[in-house]
Amino acid sequence: MQDLLHRVALSIVPGVGIYSARQLITYCGSVQQIFNTPAGKLKKIPGIRDQIAYSLKDPLLFEKAENIIAQCEKYHIQIVFITDSLYPKRLKEIEDAPIIIYTKGNTETDHSKTIAIVGTRKASAYGKHCLENILQELIPWNPVIVSGLAYGIDITAHKVCLELGLRTIGVLGSGIQHIYPNLHQRIAQNMCEQGGLISEYAPNIKPEMYHFPARNRIIAGLCEGVIVAEAGEKGGALITAQLANSYNREVLAIPGNLNIPTSIGCNNLIKNNQAHLLTSAHDVAQLLNWDIESKPHSKFKLKDMELLSSLSKEERILYDLIEKEETIQVDDLAWKSGLTISQTASLLLQLEMNGLIQMLAGKKIRIIG
């Protein structure tokens, strides 16, 4: 409980993002120790501004964190920290991932075929019809569909998924207790039984305009690919597509009628090679290799193999030592690797955030998998 209290408190400190959180944990040794470290020492940590150091000493911080935890318990909302095993691996890959997410229902996306569907709030009959056809065609692959619960394309995607029996997840620009728009409350409740809700905001946080562009990075980060079903010349759907491309996700767009404004965005994405042409569900399956029978030759999944191949030389040394010993203490690991304690702690944090290792009691570590 104490560990959770400190994690929630860290997440609500103004200015603390994934980079500063990583720096604080690495230099202080643990989340709890951050709050025991004097502000003068915190300011000396690279990347930690004076404002963050002083905000960490706010006497009301833990009271606010306790209130958030109480709300989550009351409304059956789960709190997931970035080093937890339940934190989505794909989301953890993006450089601006939230350090805490609040979830309700079944929001697991790591081991499923997961795609996002985004689009205009002013969806046309054509856009809705195309989207319904694509979702119906996707049924054999049983994907998880992620969207933003907004008017238009988003809510159409969620509704159709509920009708077809597909699992669907809504990413909110508000706390889970403040569904926006309010008209979608009942659909959100149904989604928690056939999927779930995710937010980086505490349950009591109301929707704000600036929350929604930030929300789009989570939608893009959770998925293998993003479908832009219908979009105007500007808007959140195009921002999500841009983010997805920057995260090395696949982007697909349904072509639209040249004579309607809500087709301009999709047509431009295709014309400028920022999205693949999407005319059927088979385009999705082919692009994302869903039809390929994977035959793993090791105990690791393909995603884990990709992570292992991307490790630095020092990270790989630590990983191999941990795997060889099964469980090993941090001090022994530093000694055997020839790295300093500080270097070892920093590298271990990165391995843990990538979901490759787990920190155990007594400073022990083990491989996950």
Number of C-alpha atoms within 10 A of each C-alpha: 7 7 11 17 20 20 21 25 22 25 22 20 18 11 14 21 18 19 14 17 19 19 18 25 17 22 18 20 15 17 21 18 13 22 18 11 15 13 18 11 11 23 16 12 16 11 14 18 15 13 13 18 24 15 18 24 17 11 9 11 18 18 12 15 21 16 14 19 19 13 16 21 12 9 12 12 21 15 23 20 19 23 21 14 17 15 23 23 20 19 22 21 15 20 12 15 19 21 23 24 21 19 26 23 19 17 22 18 24 17 11 13 17 22 26 28 29 31 33 26 19 14 21 16 9 14 24 19 12 17 23 18 14 20 20 15 14 17 14 8 14 15 19 21 23 31 28 27 27 24 17 18 28 24 22 22 25 28 19 18 24 18 9 13 12 21 22 30 31 27 24 27 28 24 21 26 16 17 22 21 11 9 11 14 15 10 14 25 16 16 23 19 14 18 27 22 27 27 22 26 22 26 21 15 14 16 17 10 9 9 15 17 15 17 21 24 23 29 28 33 27 26 25 21 25 31 26 27 30 33 31 22 16 12 14 18 28 22 16 28 31 18 21 26 17 12 18 13 20 22 29 25 27 25 25 20 13 10 8 10 14 24 24 19 26 30 22 17 24 18 13 9 10 17 23 21 20 19 15 16 17 15 15 24 15 11 14 17 11 14 12 9 7 10 8 9 8 8 9 13 15 14 12 15 12 11 15 17 9 11 14 10 9 14 17 16 16 20 21 13 16 20 15 12 13 12 18 19 17 19 14 13 24 17 12 12 14 13 15 13 15 14 14 21 22 18 19 22 21 17 22 19 21 21 23 18 22 19 19 12 7 9 11 17 22 19 19 13 10
